[in-house]
């Protein structure tokens, strides 16, 4: 798994909740993400995005990304991490916090 880089435009190994390849695009539709503003240093300086994926396959999740659209969107952020192994019936919640500079 390649480390996240500023030049990334897609996930390295994107998968759907059912375990199929998704062409490097995210799996959560915008409608299932809750967006809010939270405070990290000063009032409302951080965008918070929370979404839950209901898994329908046995897969290893190794990265997460934030995109501006459900389909063919621009990737705003990407993070890679040690595999989180899930099985059919598991739910995985992602929380992204993006702080203003």
N, C-alpha and C positions, 0 to 999 in steps of 0.2 A: 504494500500500500504506500503510495507516494504521499509525502507530507503535504499539507495544505500550503498553497502559495498564492501570492497576490494575483498571479496571472491565470489562475484556474477559472475555467468557464463552465465546468460540469463536474459532477461527482465522478470519482475514479471508477467505482464499481457500484453504481446505483442499482437497487433492487426494489421491486414492489413488495407489498405486504404478503403477497402470495409466493414470493421467492423468485419470481421471474425477473429477467433483466429489464431495466426501464430506460436504457439508452443514456444513463448518466443524469437523469432528471429526478427531482424529488418525488416523494410518494404521498405527501399530505396535501390535499387540495386546500386552497386558501380558506374555504368555508369552514374547515375543521381546525383552524388555528385561531386562538384568542390573542389579540394584540392589546397591549396596554403600555403605559409609561410608568416607570418606577424610578425611585431615587437611589443613585449609587453614591454620588458626591454632593451634588446640588439637586434641588427639586426638579423632578421629571427629566433628568439628563440621560435616561436609558430607555431604549425601546425593548420591551419584553414580548417574546412570541412563545406561546405554549401550545403544543399539539400532541395528540396521542394517536399512535398507529396500532390498530388491532391486527396482530399477525395471524396469517392463515397458512403458514408453512414453517418448517424448521430451517432457520437461516442464521448466519452470523452477521450482525450489523457492525460495520467498522467505520462509518462516517455519517455525517449529517450536513445538510446544506440549507441555506435560506435563498429562495428565489422570489422574484417580483411577480410572477404569473404561474398559474397551474401548469400550463403547457408552453414549451419553448420560451421559458422565462430566462431572465438574466440572473446568474448566481451572484448574490450579494455577500455571502459568507460561506465558508466551508471549514469543517473540523474533522480530523481523523482521530481515532481512539482505538484502544485494545478491544477486540471483538466482544460484543454482547450477544450471547447465544440465546435465541428465542425459539419457541415451538408454537405450533398451532394453538390458538387460544390465549396466548400471552398478549399483553398490551405493553407498549413502550412509549413513555412520555418524554418528549424533547422540550427543553426550555432553552431558548436563546435570549441572551441579553447583549444588546449592542449599544455601547455607550458613546455619546457624542464626545468629540475631542475637545 
